[in-house]
Amino acid sequence: MTISISSSLPAESAAADSPSAAPAPKAQPIANNTADVVKLSASQQIHQLYSQGQRISQIAFSLNLPIETVNSYLGITNTTS
């Protein structure tokens, strides 16, 4: 899983902030720069997906991990005896 952390603003919002400024040039398409990519560990991916509301079974399937591993990263223990 990768998450883009690019912080560029579109030209329209920059122009709206300063009404007396000259018109801003058209925004250029943002290149897919690998410097703006963050690689997450399996644990971080699991916590991110879980916080987004995905079910444990969905997370396990999408990351190709056993459900027990996902539960372990989330600190969920099986209390059945």
N, C-alpha and C positions, 0 to 999 in steps of 0.2 A: 504494500500500500504506500502510495506517495501522496503528499499534501503540498500544494503550491503555496509559497509564502510571499509571492510577489506583492509589492505594495504600490504599484503605479496607479495613478488616478486618471480616469478618462478626461479628455480635454474639456468636455461640457461642464463637469463639476468644478474644474479649476477656473473656468471663465466665469461661472456663477458667483464665485467667491469674491471676485474683483471686477466690479462693473465698469471701472474706468480704464481697465487694461485693454490692450489691443487684442483682437481676436486670436485665440490660441490656434496653432496649426492642428490639422486633423491628427487624431491619435493613430499611431502606427500599431500594427498588430504586434502583440507581445510574442517574442520568440520563445520556443520551448527550451529555456536555458536550464541545464542541469545544476547550475549553481543555486537555483531557487527551489530545489527539491529536497525534501527531508525524508529519509528512509526510517521507518518505524520498526522497532523490534516486534516479535510476535506478541509479547506481553502488552506493548503499547497499542498494537493493532486491536487486540482483544478488548482492552479497556475502552478504546475509541469507539469500536462498533457497539459494545454493550451500552455505552453512554448515549449512543444514538438510537437505542431502543431495539436493537436486533436481538432475537432470541439466541440462546446458547447453541441450539442445534444449527441455526443459520450460520453463526460465527464459525463453528467447528467445520461445517461443510465448506464455507467460502475460503477458509484458510487451510483446508485439508489437514485438520488436526482431530484427534479423538476428543469426544465430549469431556472426558475426564481431565484432559490437559487444559481445556478452556476453563472448566470449573476450578482447577488448581490455581490458574493465574488470577482468577476472580476471587479466590479465597472461599469458594463454596465447597463445603464438605458434605459427604453423603452420610447421613446419620442413621440409615437403616441398619439394623443388626440381625 
